[in-house]
Amino acid sequence: MKIVWSQLAIERASEIVEYIALDNPTAAQNWVDEVFEKVKLLGTSPEMGRVVPEVKRNEIRELLFVNYRILYRIEYDSISVLTIRHCKQILPVSEVLT
């Protein structure tokens, strides 16, 4: 399956990488590389993530990665990465129900 990143997901990943890079640029690069590797797995196993508890819809799922939630939607022929949030942040449901 094709994987499509939303503008919001790209922005969130960039913000996280910039924050991590303030202390450790190498860790920031490793983080983003590992996120993309994890998301790439969805192409062959789209249901590997759990259903997002806040919305309880089978097509909206999340991968947990370190302290982050990678939220995505399973579509007919693709996976849409919707956003990335820190696990301690409240998830605005509007970010995943667009």
N, C-alpha and C positions, 0 to 999 in steps of 0.2 A: 504494500500500500504506500501511496505517496504521503509524505509528511509536510504539512504546511504550517508555518509559524505565523501567528497573528502579529500585528504591529505591537500590540500591548505586551505579548510574551517576549518579543525582541527587546522592547524598552526595559522591561523588568529584569531580564537577564543582563543587559548592559549596566543597569544601575547596581545590581548585585556584584558584578565583576569589578566595577569601579570602586565600590566600597571595600571589597576584599583586597584589591590592589593597593589601597592606601597603606596597608601594613605589609602585604606580601604579594608582589606582582606574579611570582611563580605559582603561588597557590591559586591566584585568580585565574591564570591560564589553565591550570589543571582542573579547576572547578568547571569552567565553561566547556572544556574538552570532554569531561566526564558527563556533563548534562547532555551534550549532543549525542554521545555514545549511548546513554540510557534511553533517550528519546528514539534513537534509530531502531532500537529493539521493537518498538511499537509497530514498525512496518510489517513484521512477521507475527507479532503476538499482541494485537491491539487490545485485548481484554486482560492483559497482565496487571494493569492497575486496578485499584479498588474503586467502587462507585463513590462519588463525592457525597459525604454524609449530609451536607447542607442542601443538596438538591434531589438526591435519591432518584436519579434518572440513569438507566443502564448505559446510555451512550456517553454520559459525562463522567469521566474517570480521572484518577490522579495517580501519579507515581510519587512515592516519597523518596527524596534524595537528600541525604544528610539532614539538614534542618529546613528543607524546602519542599513545597508541594508543587509538582509540575502538573497543571490541570489541562486536560485535553478532551476533545469530543471525537467519537468514532462516527464517521460519515460513510456514505455508500462506498466510495472508492478512495477515501483518504482519511488521514488523521489530522485534525486541526489542534495545534498547541495553542491554548487560549491565554494562559497566564502562568506566572511563577510567583508564589507567595512564600514568605517565611512561615513556618508552622505556627508561630506565636501570633501571627496577624489574623485578624478577623477577615474572613473572605466575603467581600461584597458580592452577593449572588449575581448582580448585574454583569460582573466580569465573565461569567460563564454561561449565562442565559441570554445571549445576543441573537 
